[in-house]
Amino acid sequence: MKRAMDVVMGLHDEPDYEVAIIGAGLGGICAAIKLLEIGIENFVIIDRDQDFGGTWLRNTYPGVGADIPVVAYQFTFAPKGDWQRFFATGSEIQQYALDLVAEHGLRARARFGTCVEREVFDEDNHLWQVHTADDDVISSRFLISAIGAYINPRTAPDIPGLDSFAGPIQVPSRWQHDIDMRGKRVGIVGVGSSTVQIAPAIAGEVEHLDVYQRTPQWYFPKPDFRLPKLLQRLLSGRRFANGVNGIGLAGVELGLRVLIYTPKPLFRVGGAIFDRVALWAYRGWLRYKVDSPEVREQLRPRFGAGCTRGTLGADYLPTFNRPNVTLVSNGIERITPTGIVDKAGVERPIDVLVLATGYEMFSDAETYRVGTVLGTKGFDLAEFYRDNGLQAYQSTSVPGLPNRFMLVGPYSWTGTSFHYILENSMRHIEAVIKLARARKATWVEVTQVALDDFQASISRSGANLNRYFTVNCAGSNSYFINSQGHTPYVRPWTVLQSYRRSVQFPSTAYEFKRINSPVKEIEHAV
């Protein structure tokens, strides 16, 4: 009754914070720093873990590290000069994140060990209510979901008998370092980025290692080396570091222009030729790295080189030259208490099982649970994505979810590092929040027309890439193609286009309101 009277009298609840950030990984850190830059200090960072770092806090398995050069695997506003190697180790990346936290005083603004169960928009008060697992409610005017691209590890793959295994089970994102695998028989299920690093790191100390492969992947050279002191000093300067990164981005820009703007008939022919040549060259690479012809044949992919993000596995392929390592590619029939039975009925005994079976991705509709993100008039984000496919204006905003933004949303990756994606998305979010604050608006919501125009642009410019992923990549099991047959992982714009359009958007793309006083101001551009 009091709530109803307050609304009638024009009284409204004030939020606890101006902005709530869900996620304390690199995305949450980037969002927090950028909010501070535009003068927003009343914010909170919420995370289910016990510290900052996200992926690099959780993943501490043997050999963990980046597969992108350090000059690109950092924020342009925070270059780090003392990287030890050209490809950073996981501990170095985690320390980089913690250094940013300390430099910007973010720890005092964080709430750790707080699991978000539901996000509900309060239409009367123009604020978000974040419901936690411990029955607390955190309210904020704006909400930034910075949970990243890899949401939850797939720790329970659909393999018969998994629950019956009697030994310890290792998961890359929750590695148990007290489990001694020296002299043990180990089975790894999965051949993605984690296995590429784990297998070479443990092969020399285990009694035997079995690697279970479902789909052959592409493993490229990793030109890693220790950075000389002179290069470290140069990379500590923002201009030099960003200049080197800019050269790399220019290469990505050129490649994307070729992919997007090549006429469709020419692209189809060119794509087929590219794949044929790449597959021929890769067979030579396998002959150079792998001794056994039988193992080489198992490792040979049957799809194009551009079908997956690609893995830098210079040390992975030679692992199969070891007498104590076996590649099994005929499928898993079941898991027993003491081993794994393949499709041929052969049981291989193991003491430790490693489930490197991937993650729930931000680009899959089923990753979004019904009832967890609720907006206006009963809008449910999971139902929307299930019925309409994944979409978000500038990869950040969805109609029906006022004041809410995503970092690493649908159609966000442009062939760059995730640091660049995060910065690009935050440029857009900053611009929208600044507009709302300038107008004293308490409600800002992207229009359906703006989203439709954005999706139409994605569809037009993505025709070549969409065909490549759905036709040339058939059978690749690529996460570029989601369970709905769509390709929302990749944004088919060039790097420069994404940069410009993140801030050069019509103000009419958003509707602005003020409690008890709607304000739909129209401007030609921001």
Secondary structure, DSSP 8 states (H G I E B T S, - for coil): -HHHHHHHTT-----SEEEEEE--SHHHHHHHHHHHHTT---EEEE-SSSSS-THHHH---TT-B-SS-TTTSS-TTS--S--SBSS-BHHHHHHHHHHHHHHHT-GGGEE-S--EEEEEEETTTTEEEEEETTS-EEEEEEEEE---SEEEE--S-S-TTGGG--S-EE-GGG--TTS--TT-EEEEE--SHHHHHHHHHHTTTSSEEEEE-SS---EE-----B--HHHHHHHTSHHHHHHHHHHHHHHHHHHHHHHHHS-HHHHHHHHHHHHHHHHHHHHHHHHHH---HHHHHHH--SS-TTSS--EE-TTTGGGGGSTTEEEE-S-EEEE-SSEEEETTS-EEE-SEEEE---EEETT-GGGS-TTSEE-GGG-BHHHHHHHH-S--BTTTB-TT-TTEEESS-SS-B-SS-HHHHHHHHHHHHHHHHHHHHHTT-SEEEE-HHHHHHHHHHHHHHTHHHHHIIIIITTTS--TTS-TTS--TTB--S-HHHHHHHHH---GGGEEEE-TTS------S--
